[in-house]
Amino acid sequence: MHYVTEDELREAFAAAPFGRYELPEGSRLTPGARQFLIDFRIAFGPEASPRAEAGSVGAPRGTEDGCELGALVHDANLLGAGLRLLARRSLGVDNSVAREAESLGRRWQVAGSPQDLVLGGEGDATAPELPPQAPAPPFDAGVHPVYFEMSCAHAQLGRFAHAWGRAQEGAGPQEARVIAAWLRELSGMCETLRASVERAGREV
């Protein structure tokens, strides 16, 4: 039996948002995957009829569906914990990255509501430019291992950014503003990581 994971659903949703999901025959959802569908208000199970076309993950999501920002808080909690770990490992190597990752990571890790994620107000709902592909540090003994961790963190942040960028398209006005503000902060962190990794590569 195949278990559909949350990661599989996130990748599919980032590629093309959907409003209903039909579980493939002989498959089951992991608890995380089920919660993802619930948080994003994606119909699944018997209520997902009519059947989606064969081979498709789901049907296009309409703008009336909205999205549950509780899932954004949970994602931010996870990413924040990762940023704080990166901050600790970056101390003494790139202290500017360490300080920024700790400041943002701590706020995200302890956030209990969507409003906790937005520093200084929500702003407008204009979607920011999403992070590009993660930088790749050169494989050289002179490059500290933490730069490879920065590249990994950039890739993880980018993956979540693209998923929530898609979700913003179907969100209500207030939710869209919160998501946009969060994505702007995330993109800023990615830019800091990119600059640090590229600088390390030039110094080899």
N, C-alpha and C positions, 0 to 999 in steps of 0.2 A: 504494500500500500504506500502511495506517495503522499507525503504531508506538504501542503502548500505553506510556505513560510511568509512571515511579514516582509522579509527582504525581497522575495519574488514579487509580492504585490506592490511594494514601493517602486521597484524598477519598472513594472508594467504601468503603474499610475503616472510615473514621471515621463514615460514615453508617450502615453495617450490617456488622459483622464477618462474614467468611466463611472457611470452612476449605478450600475448593477454588475454583479459578478456571479457567474455560474461555475460551481465547483466541477472540475473534470471528473468523469466517472471513475470510481475506485480511489478517489482522493479524499483527504480530510484536511481541515484547517488546523494549524497550530494555534494555541491560545493567543499568541501575539498577532497572528494574521487575522483572527476573528476580531480582536480588539481594533485593529487598523480599519477594518471594514465598518465597524460600528462608529468609530470616531469620525470617519469621513462620510458617514451617512450613505454608505454604498449598500444597496439591497443585495442580499445573498440568500441562498436556500430556496424554499418553495416560493417566497415572495419575489424572487428575482425573475419570474416568468413575465413575458414570454422568453423562450430560450434564446440565448445569444447565438450568433452565427457560429458555425463550426470553425474552430481554430482561433476565434477571437477571445480576448480576455474579458471584455465587457462591452457595454454600450456606451456611447459618448455621454459624458456627464453634462446635464443642463445647468444653467446658471441659477436655477431656482433651488438647487439642492443644498447649497451652502456647505460649510464644513465646520467641524468641531474643533475649536482651538485648544481643547484639553489635550489633544494629540500633539499640538505644537509645543505645549509646555513640557510634555513627557520627552519629546525629542530634544528640546533645549536642555533639559536636565541631564540627559545622556551625553550630549555634545559638550556641555559645560564641564562635566566630570573629566572627559577626555582632554579638554583644553587645560584644565588645572594640572593634570598629570604631565602634559607637554610643558607647561610653564615650569614645573619643578625640575624637569630634566633639562630645560633650556638655561637655567640659572648658571651663570659663569661662562656660558657659550655665546648666547645672544640675549642679553638682559632686557633689551627693549621688547623683544618677542615675549619673554617671560612675564614682564609686567603687564603687557596688553592681554595675553592669554589668561593670566590669573584674574585680572579685573573683570573681563567679560565672562570667563568661565565660572567664576564664583557667583556672579549675578544669575547666570543661566542655571547653574546647578541647584540653587536654593529657591528658584522661582516657583511660586505656588499658583499663579494665575497669569493669563496672557498680559495683563498690565505690568506685571513684574519684569517682563522681558523688554519693555520699551522704555528707554531712558530719555527723559525730556519730552515726552508726548509722542503721539502716534504719527503726526505729520500727514502727508497726503498718501493716496493709495497708488501712486505711480510705481510701477514695478522697476526695481533697480536692475542694472545689467548683472546677469548671473556670472558666477566665477567661471573662468575658462578652465581648460585642462590643467591638472596639477603639475607643478614644475618637477623635473626629474634631476636630482643632484648627480654629479658624476661619480662613478664607482672608483673611488680613489682613497688610499689610506690617509690622505691629508684632509678628507672631509669627515667631520664629526658625525657619528651615527644619529645624533638628534636631528640633523637636517633631513635624513630619510624619514624620521618620524613626523617632521613638519610637512613633508610631501604627502605622507599618508593622511595626516589630519586635514590638509587642504582638500584631498580627494573625497574624504568623508563629508566634510562640510559642503562641498560642491554637490554631492549626491543628494543631500537633504535639501539644499537650496533649489535644485531643479524640481524635486518632488513638490515642495511648497510653492514654488513659482507656478506650477501647474494648478495646484489647489486654489491659489489666489484667483485664478480666472473664474472659478465657480463660487467664490465667497461673496457674502453680503458686503455692503460698504464699510461697516465698522471692522469686520473681520479682515477685509482686504487691506485696510490701513495698518492694522497690527502686523499682519504678515509682511507687508512692504517694509515697515520700520525694522522688523526683525531681520529681514533679508539684507537690508542696507548694512546693519551691523555685522552680519555674517560675511558679507562681501568685503567689508573693510578688514576683517580678520584674515580672510584669504589673501588679500593684497599684501598684508604685512608678512605673511608666511612666504608668499611667492618672492617678494623682494629679498628676504633673508636667504632663502635657498639659492636664488640666482647669484646673490653676492658671494656666498660661500663657494659656488662653482667658479667664479672669476678669480678667487683668491688662491686656487690650487696651483 
